[in-house]
Each structure stands twice: as C-alpha cells, then as structure tokens.
Amino acid sequence: MSNDLTGKTIAFLVAPEGIEQVELTQPWEAVKQAGGTPKLVSTDPGTVQGFNHLDKADTFDVDATVGEVGAADFDALVLPGGVANPDYLRTVESAVAFTAKFFDLGKPVAAICHAPWTLIEAGVLAGRTLTSWPSLQTDIRNSGATWVDQEVVECTAGPNTLVTSRNPDDLPAFCERLTAVVAAG
C-alpha cells in the first residue's frame, strides 16, 4: 500500500475548543485506516471541544499536552482548522514552538482552513506556497508566502513538505496527500 503509515505516529495539535470537528475527525480516520497512530495534542489536558461551524459538537480526549511531548516524538503534524482553534494556538508560545520544531526537523506538516494562522505565528512560511480559507490570504502573503486558491497544495520549497487545503470540501484530497506524504517519509 503506497500510503502505509504502519509504525508512524502523527500529532494532531488543537486548542481546548473551537476545532472544526470534521477537519479533525476525517484526517484522524485517514491516518488510522492507513495503519498510523494519531495522537491528540493540546495546550491543556483533559478534553477538547469540537464544533460544527459555530455549533458545539463532540468532545475528544487529549493524549498529551505540548508541554509533555515534542516534535521529535512524532513523524508528522496535522493542524485542523476552525476559526477559534488556530487563533488560540497562535497565542500560546509552547504550541507555536511545537509547530515550528516540525519544520526545523524536516517533518511533514498538514494544515487546513484557518490552521495556517499558527504557521504564520511560527514564522515558517516565507518562500512557501499554500492555500487556506480565503480570508487568510493577506496574512499569508504578509508572511512572505504565496497564496493560491486550490483544493490541495503540496509545497516542498522548504525544510519539509507542507500540505494545505481550503475547507472541509477539500478533505478527500487533503487526506490523500497527507497520508501519501507521511508514508513517503
């Protein structure tokens, strides 16, 4: 299987609330179906609150906090969207540092929708090409990156591979690229 993730552990970094649930659950299931081990990492222990747009949805148990683990413990990072989720993460120094370290180590990162806000704060986008929810395009350009309106973008113009998508409609392509990139190492 070309997208075999057996033996690979993928961090899903989220805030305590405001996560667009489908942008967490669909990539999570794609990682599991490919044989990988997803781990939910947050800024606080306990549970996190998912949302279906602006409505509360399910809660999810946190596996570890950013203070308990590091990028070296994982093979890749997934950043789900939701407006409040990355907006909060970019204000937490340990979450920003955790994210940046994946770039320092050359490990794949996948971000969807509003999640590039965390990448902007981490200072890792200069010279990169990516997509996002359209309202982030000015922020992305101001960070030194190129914004494009595409279903999925795989950028290798940096120390790692960066996979980005615009919104939940792009999840099938996002999940396919995520698993392929992580499987390739």
Stockholm file with secondary structure:
# STOCKHOLM 1.0

chainA/1-185         MSNDLTGKTIAFLVAPEGIEQVELTQPWEAVKQAGGTPKLVSTDPGTVQGFNHLDKADTFDVDATVGEVGAADFDALVLPGGVANPDYLRTVESAVAFTAKFFDLGKPVAAICHAPWTLIEAGVLAGRTLTSWPSLQTDIRNSGATWVDQEVVECTAGPNTLVTSRNPDDLPAFCERLTAVVAAG
#=GR chainA/1-185 SS CTTCCTTCEEEEEECSEEEEHHHHHHHHHHHHHTTCEEEEEESSSSEEEEEETTEEEEEEECSEETTTCCGGGCSEEEECCCSHHHHHHTTCHHHHHHHHHHHHTTCCEEEETTTHHHHHHHTCCTTCEECCCGGGHHHHHHTTCEECCCSEEEECSSSSCEEEESSGGGHHHHHHHHHHHHHHC
#=GC SS_cons         CTTCCTTCEEEEEECSEEEEHHHHHHHHHHHHHTTCEEEEEESSSSEEEEEETTEEEEEEECSEETTTCCGGGCSEEEECCCSHHHHHHTTCHHHHHHHHHHHHTTCCEEEETTTHHHHHHHTCCTTCEECCCGGGHHHHHHTTCEECCCSEEEECSSSSCEEEESSGGGHHHHHHHHHHHHHHC
//
